[in-house]
């Protein structure tokens, strides 16, 4: 046994909630937190056997929206390397948090759901190596250990490396804390990211590194079934922005043979990498079609400077979206017909945007609602329902966040260009249109031969709409802010429509007037996990086996 004693720390998190706070195990699920410790070391880097005794005993306090504090004692396993042949163990490691006592009542989490929460943002590196407790990991630069060719670093010269391009996001710590307080096991994996570069100048965290790492982490957990606490057949992923994209991809591509060679190279465990359910917030994905969908959505909106983007480029990209969307042949939710570029605006308004505004307005006091409606006269409020046009909604959102093209930049400056870098080449084009219009002096007429494979490996739509994957997650929780112009509103709606068309359980909505990375109903997400996994808990948080 390798345990040490407990010291306390204090952290406060302000979390949003929906009306009627959801509860699991008698705990209102939307909260703040504070914490405390007791230590031991994690398993050896080369081993794929989970050491049940190598934990630190910690205490934390989760405060619900009613102001009640809930004391949680948990065991914390830190920085466990999840592959036998790591490229960089600083990133290819995971943390495990297991509740053992909630409000003085012992908890048995041996069969509890496992929340698998990644901290990836902007396809950047994510490390949990320096975490001091649950929810403390995140995107990292730093000097990775164990990288190829001796020393390595997260290159600050890579596109978007300083947070200008899709570098927001990462895990929502509210989810992890509330899951712990609900009696769930929480696994927080690190993963390589696009800016990592070794001493030879090679980028070793570009596509498909992040998804391969997350799959390897799932395999590690599942290979240790019966040893690692929690129900390894009830893993629920969660992530935001690029992390939301990876969470979606993890859910869609479970056990796909396309990743086998990459996993074998890392010495990943011989186990399934399928997960039970997927939670995705504002996923930045479907990248090869993202420029077109972005222009279809935000093409008429000016930049924050008031300047319009190049409308010739915007129009060309919108045409590409129309062709792509027609080829998907997806049907909208709730009996809406086949989605196309001509009716998608109507679909978004009726299926998502008006219901989102209605929920928001209904929750306001009469005075606050009157004030909001007076300031936003484009909304009609009749019989407790909001109504407005697509055009007025776009005006309400205002400035678009990105220039055109938004993802495969002509000058290779987007973070996504770096995501598809290779070897010592920092950035590459991944669409024929941007390559044709390249402004950096490239003379190539065709995309590099490996790009199509990289795109397939990084796109959940390939596994949902193109070639439906039987090993996919069958439960989907998808969220996006209505004012999120980091990507198109159609991206998450297409994922939802594709999953729904396959008969999967889909819970998808938009947060009114919220931007990128919003999570205003974390308690509902925790309750949803209990619902879809069939998890039951007694009042006070004690698990009923």
ZIQUIRA-V982630 format. One record per residue. RES is the residue in one small letter. PSI is psi in degrees with one decimal (none if undefined). OMEGA is omega as a letter, one per 30 degrees, with the letter a starting at -180 (none if undefined). BURIAL is + if it has 16 or more other C-alpha atoms within 10 Angstrom, else -. Layout:
res;psi;omega;burial
RES;PSI;OMEGA;BURIAL
RES;PSI;OMEGA;BURIAL
This chain:
res;psi;omega;burial
x;136.5;a;-
x;77.6;a;-
x;151.0;l;-
x;-175.4;a;-
x;169.0;a;-
x;130.8;l;-
x;154.0;a;-
x;149.2;l;-
x;172.3;a;-
x;128.4;l;-
x;143.4;l;-
x;131.6;l;-
x;122.6;l;-
x;116.8;a;-
x;145.5;l;+
x;168.6;l;+
x;157.9;l;+
x;167.4;l;+
x;138.3;a;-
x;81.2;a;-
x;127.0;l;+
x;151.6;l;+
x;140.5;l;+
x;131.3;a;+
x;24.9;l;+
x;5.5;a;-
x;128.1;l;+
x;128.3;a;+
x;81.0;l;+
x;121.1;a;+
x;-175.4;l;+
x;174.3;l;+
x;156.9;l;+
x;163.7;a;+
x;177.3;a;+
x;165.0;a;+
x;171.4;l;+
x;122.5;a;+
x;168.4;l;+
x;170.3;a;+
x;156.8;a;+
x;176.5;a;+
x;157.8;a;+
x;146.6;a;-
x;-36.5;a;+
x;-6.3;a;-
x;144.7;l;-
x;17.4;l;+
x;126.4;l;+
x;128.5;l;+
x;106.7;a;+
x;-16.8;a;-
x;-5.7;a;-
x;57.6;a;+
x;164.6;l;+
x;136.8;l;+
x;120.4;a;+
x;158.4;l;+
x;145.9;l;+
x;159.0;l;+
x;124.9;l;+
x;121.5;a;+
x;122.1;a;+
x;176.7;a;+
x;-16.0;l;+
x;-4.7;l;-
x;0.0;a;-
x;136.6;l;-
x;140.4;l;+
x;118.4;a;+
x;126.7;a;+
x;124.6;l;+
x;132.9;a;+
x;158.2;l;+
x;135.2;a;+
x;116.5;l;+
x;125.9;a;+
x;137.3;l;+
x;55.8;l;+
x;120.4;l;+
x;126.2;a;+
x;5.1;l;+
x;153.1;a;+
x;-26.2;a;+
x;69.4;a;+
x;142.6;l;+
x;-39.0;a;+
x;98.4;a;+
x;-20.9;l;+
x;-34.4;a;+
x;-28.9;a;+
x;57.5;l;+
x;163.1;a;+
x;158.7;l;+
x;148.5;l;+
x;131.9;l;+
x;127.1;a;+
x;117.5;l;+
x;138.8;l;+
x;-17.1;l;+
x;131.6;l;+
x;120.9;a;+
x;41.3;l;+
x;-1.0;a;-
x;129.1;a;-
x;142.8;a;+
x;133.5;l;+
x;104.5;a;+
x;15.8;a;+
x;-26.9;l;+
x;21.3;a;+
x;157.3;l;+
x;154.8;l;+
x;116.2;l;+
x;120.6;a;+
x;92.0;a;+
x;109.4;l;+
x;156.6;a;+
x;24.6;a;+
x;133.5;l;+
x;133.3;l;+
x;21.2;a;+
x;27.2;l;+
x;166.0;l;+
x;146.7;l;+
x;124.2;a;+
x;141.3;l;+
x;6.2;a;+
x;-31.4;a;+
x;8.2;a;-
x;142.8;l;-
x;0.6;l;+
x;-173.6;a;+
x;139.3;l;+
x;11.1;a;+
x;-0.2;l;+
x;178.5;l;+
x;-171.9;l;+
x;145.0;a;+
x;148.2;l;+
x;-95.3;l;+
x;-178.0;l;-
x;104.3;a;-
x;147.6;l;+
x;152.8;l;-
x;16.3;a;-
x;157.4;a;+
x;154.0;l;+
x;52.0;l;-
x;-127.1;a;-
x;153.6;a;-
x;166.7;l;+
x;163.1;l;+
x;110.4;a;+
x;125.3;l;+
x;-3.3;l;-
x;-7.9;a;-
x;148.2;l;+
x;133.3;l;+
x;7.5;a;+
x;-23.1;a;+
x;18.0;l;-
x;10.9;a;-
x;-19.2;a;-
x;104.7;l;+
x;27.9;a;+
x;9.8;l;+
x;172.2;l;+
x;-144.0;a;+
x;-179.3;a;+
x;147.7;l;+
x;105.7;a;+
x;-24.0;l;+
x;-39.4;l;+
x;-46.5;a;+
x;-45.2;a;+
x;-44.2;a;+
x;-34.3;l;+
x;-43.5;l;+
x;-44.5;a;+
x;-20.4;l;+
x;-2.3;l;+
x;12.2;a;+
x;157.9;l;+
x;140.9;l;+
x;123.8;l;+
x;127.7;l;+
x;103.4;a;+
x;144.8;l;+
x;169.7;l;+
x;149.2;l;+
x;154.8;l;+
x;169.8;a;+
x;-23.3;a;+
x;-5.8;a;+
x;130.7;a;+
x;134.6;l;+
x;-178.3;a;+
x;-17.0;l;-
x;0.9;l;-
x;16.7;a;+
x;134.4;l;+
x;112.8;a;+
x;11.0;l;+
x;12.5;l;+
x;173.9;a;+
x;137.0;g;+
x;30.5;a;+
x;-46.7;a;+
x;-46.2;a;+
x;-35.2;l;+
x;-42.5;l;+
x;-45.4;a;+
x;-38.6;l;+
x;-41.6;l;+
x;-37.7;l;+
x;-41.3;l;+
x;-43.0;l;+
x;-40.0;l;+
x;-47.6;a;+
x;-46.7;a;+
x;-31.5;l;+
x;-22.6;a;+
x;26.9;l;+
x;133.8;a;-
x;-14.3;l;-
x;-50.8;l;-
x;133.7;a;+
x;152.9;l;+
x;162.2;l;+
x;104.4;a;+
x;-8.3;l;+
x;1.5;a;+
x;55.9;l;+
x;130.1;a;+
x;117.3;a;+
x;158.3;l;+
x;141.9;l;+
x;162.4;a;+
x;143.0;l;+
x;-122.7;l;+
x;-32.3;l;+
x;-33.0;l;+
x;-37.1;l;+
x;-44.1;a;+
x;-35.7;l;+
x;-43.5;l;+
x;-43.7;a;+
x;-40.1;l;+
x;-42.5;l;+
x;-39.4;a;+
x;-31.4;a;+
x;15.6;a;+
x;126.6;l;+
x;18.5;l;+
x;133.4;l;+
x;-10.6;a;-
x;-23.6;a;-
x;-2.0;a;+
x;-46.3;a;-
x;-33.8;a;-
x;-40.0;l;-
x;-37.4;l;+
x;-39.5;l;-
x;-31.7;a;-
x;-8.3;a;+
x;41.1;l;+
x;154.5;a;+
x;148.6;l;+
x;79.4;a;-
x;172.2;l;-
x;146.7;l;+
x;17.7;l;+
x;146.0;l;+
x;160.9;a;+
x;-42.2;a;+
x;156.5;a;+
x;129.9;l;+
x;124.0;a;+
x;125.6;l;+
x;128.6;l;+
x;59.4;a;+
x;127.7;l;+
x;93.0;a;+
x;-171.1;a;+
x;49.4;a;+
x;-33.8;a;+
x;-14.7;l;+
x;3.1;a;+
x;-33.6;l;+
x;-42.2;l;+
x;-45.3;a;+
x;-33.6;l;+
x;-44.4;a;+
x;-34.8;l;+
x;-40.7;a;+
x;-51.5;a;+
x;9.4;a;+
x;-31.3;a;+
x;-7.3;l;+
x;135.9;l;+
x;162.7;l;+
x;171.9;a;+
x;-20.2;l;-
x;-9.9;a;-
x;-7.3;a;-
x;139.9;l;-
x;147.0;l;+
x;168.0;l;+
x;110.0;a;-
x;-21.6;l;-
x;-44.9;l;-
x;-45.7;a;+
x;-43.5;a;+
x;-41.3;l;+
x;-40.7;a;-
x;-35.6;l;+
x;-37.6;l;+
x;-37.9;l;+
x;-39.6;l;+
x;-43.1;a;+
x;-42.8;l;+
x;-44.0;a;-
x;-48.1;a;+
x;-40.3;l;+
x;-37.3;a;-
x;-24.4;l;-
x;-35.0;a;+
x;39.9;l;-
x;142.7;l;+
x;140.3;a;+
x;165.4;l;+
x;161.6;l;+
x;39.4;l;-
x;4.1;l;-
x;145.4;a;-
x;-163.4;a;-
x;130.6;a;+
x;132.8;l;+
x;176.4;a;+
x;-20.8;a;+
x;-28.6;a;-
x;0.2;a;-
x;-32.2;l;+
x;-43.6;l;+
x;-41.8;a;-
x;-47.8;l;+
x;-42.4;a;+
x;-49.2;a;+
x;-40.4;a;+
x;-34.2;a;+
x;-51.0;a;+
x;-49.7;l;+
x;-43.4;l;+
x;-36.2;l;+
x;-46.6;l;+
x;-38.3;l;+
x;-46.5;l;+
x;-43.5;a;+
x;-49.2;a;+
x;-37.6;a;+
x;-28.1;a;-
x;-12.8;a;-
x;156.7;l;-
x;162.8;a;-
x;-41.7;a;-
x;-45.6;a;-
x;-37.3;l;-
x;-43.3;l;+
x;-41.0;l;-
x;-44.5;a;-
x;-44.7;a;-
x;-33.5;l;-
x;-31.2;l;-
x;-13.2;a;-
x;71.3;a;-
x;-7.4;l;-
x;-14.8;a;+
x;129.5;l;+
x;142.1;a;-
x;106.1;a;+
x;128.2;l;-
x;38.5;l;-
x;21.2;a;-
x;141.3;l;-
x;146.1;l;+
x;144.3;l;+
x;170.3;l;+
x;161.3;l;+
x;-44.0;a;+
x;-43.0;l;-
x;-34.1;l;-
x;-46.2;l;+
x;-39.6;l;+
x;-39.2;l;-
x;-41.4;l;-
x;-43.3;l;+
x;-139.3;a;+
x;137.8;l;+
x;153.4;a;+
x;-28.4;a;+
x;152.6;l;+
x;-174.8;l;+
x;138.3;f;+
x;147.9;a;+
x;-25.5;a;+
x;-46.3;l;+
x;81.8;a;+
x;141.3;l;+
x;-32.8;a;+
x;13.1;l;+
x;28.3;a;+
x;-9.3;a;+
x;150.9;l;+
x;-33.9;l;+
x;-30.1;l;+
x;-41.2;l;+
x;-35.9;l;+
x;-29.8;l;+
x;20.4;l;+
x;171.6;a;+
x;134.7;a;+
x;-125.5;l;-
x;0.6;l;-
x;114.1;a;-
x;-36.6;a;+
x;145.7;l;+
x;156.2;l;+
x;148.5;l;+
x;6.9;l;+
x;144.0;a;+
x;-35.3;a;-
x;-46.8;a;+
x;-33.7;l;+
x;-43.2;l;+
x;-32.9;a;+
x;20.0;a;-
x;140.2;a;+
x;11.7;a;-
x;0.4;l;-
x;8.6;l;-
x;143.5;l;-
x;-3.6;a;-
x;142.5;l;-
x;-18.2;a;-
x;153.7;l;-
x;152.4;l;+
x;146.5;a;-
x;-24.0;a;-
x;-9.3;a;-
x;-45.9;l;+
x;-40.4;l;-
x;-42.5;l;-
x;-40.5;l;+
x;-42.3;l;+
x;-42.0;a;+
x;-19.9;a;+
x;5.9;a;+
x;113.3;l;+
x;-25.9;a;+
x;-27.0;l;+
x;-34.6;a;+
x;-6.6;a;+
x;-39.8;a;+
x;-40.3;a;+
x;-61.7;l;-
x;87.5;a;-
x;130.7;a;+
x;122.5;a;+
x;-25.5;a;+
x;9.7;a;+
x;162.1;l;+
x;144.3;l;+
x;4.6;a;+
x;130.2;a;+
x;126.2;l;+
x;114.3;a;+
x;131.6;a;+
x;149.4;a;+
x;143.2;l;+
x;143.3;a;+
x;-21.0;l;+
x;20.1;a;+
x;99.7;l;+
x;24.8;l;+
x;-24.1;l;+
x;-179.4;l;+
x;146.9;l;+
x;-17.5;a;+
x;-20.8;a;+
x;-53.6;l;+
x;-33.1;l;+
x;-34.9;l;+
x;-40.8;l;+
x;-45.6;a;+
x;-43.5;a;+
x;-39.8;l;+
x;-45.9;l;+
x;-43.1;l;+
x;-39.7;l;+
x;-22.7;l;+
x;1.0;l;-
x;10.6;a;-
x;159.6;l;+
x;119.7;a;+
x;126.4;l;+
x;101.1;a;-
x;127.2;l;+
x;166.4;l;+
x;142.3;l;+
x;122.3;a;+
x;132.0;l;+
x;18.3;l;+
x;151.1;a;+
x;-156.6;a;+
x;133.3;l;+
x;6.1;a;+
x;147.4;l;+
x;82.9;a;+
x;-2.1;l;+
x;51.6;a;+
x;-33.4;l;+
x;-37.7;l;+
x;-35.1;l;+
x;-43.6;l;+
x;-40.0;l;+
x;-37.1;l;+
x;-39.8;l;+
x;-45.4;l;+
x;-40.7;a;+
x;-51.8;a;-
x;-27.2;l;+
x;-12.6;a;+
x;17.0;a;-
x;135.1;l;+
x;142.4;l;+
x;143.6;l;+
x;160.1;l;-
x;138.2;a;-
x;-6.0;l;+
x;-1.0;a;+
x;130.4;a;+
x;134.2;l;+
x;118.2;a;-
x;none;none;-
